[in-house]
């Protein structure tokens, strides 16, 4: 039975990286659940353009990305009831609180952040890592705490940032001997904690080229769908097919009608339908 979350203050954000467009992984992993949460909770959704500065440093490109992402989000969200939607840089308190939190956060906490450690693991010299990437968890903590959010929808790969935010909030409250900030919890629905890409191996990501777009032209989306990983052991349409690990059925489970999808699975397993 699905648990209904009510009465929470929820914060979520998406960075306008790449070209700013959304794919079905973004929709399933963030937008769809945010729509549901907004029905019974107070929600804050932001375009995290300050976070994007770690990778996008061309002004015109970033402006275009922000505009594209805003339009994509609005098209998918529809009704904005219970949702405060804005651009991160329009609210200067984010960076102001980040500066304050800098003074209560141990350096070692930031050094344990995955993004920083991943860079070091790729043989990048520590002196070449920009401070924006290193302090990324600080800005994210500021984003969450400034709204006194109690729940933060994230993917598994972002869970550590919420854990760091919890540590910072607790330390801040202890230093100033007052419960200024509530301690936020991560929210990771198991069924969408990680949406795999069309290769069936890695998280769906534009940088990996394993996405299915939402707003691209039909011919592009058709090509992406046709490249989806199915059952490599199936040589003929009449061969029994494997459902598990077949990304076509993974996506159909999210978007298709349950009864029809189950019928297709049974037919596929018996070799009654082809992959195309």
PyMOL commands that set and color helices and strands:
alter all, ss='L'
color gray80, all
select helices_A, chain A and resi 24-37+49-52+59-77+88-90+93-102+107-111+114-121+126-128+131-134+136-146+156-175+190-192+206-208+218-226+247-255+258-269
alter helices_A, ss='H'
color red, helices_A
select strands_A, chain A and resi 9-14+42-47+83-87+151-153+185-187
alter strands_A, ss='S'
color yellow, strands_A
deselect
rebuild
show_as cartoon
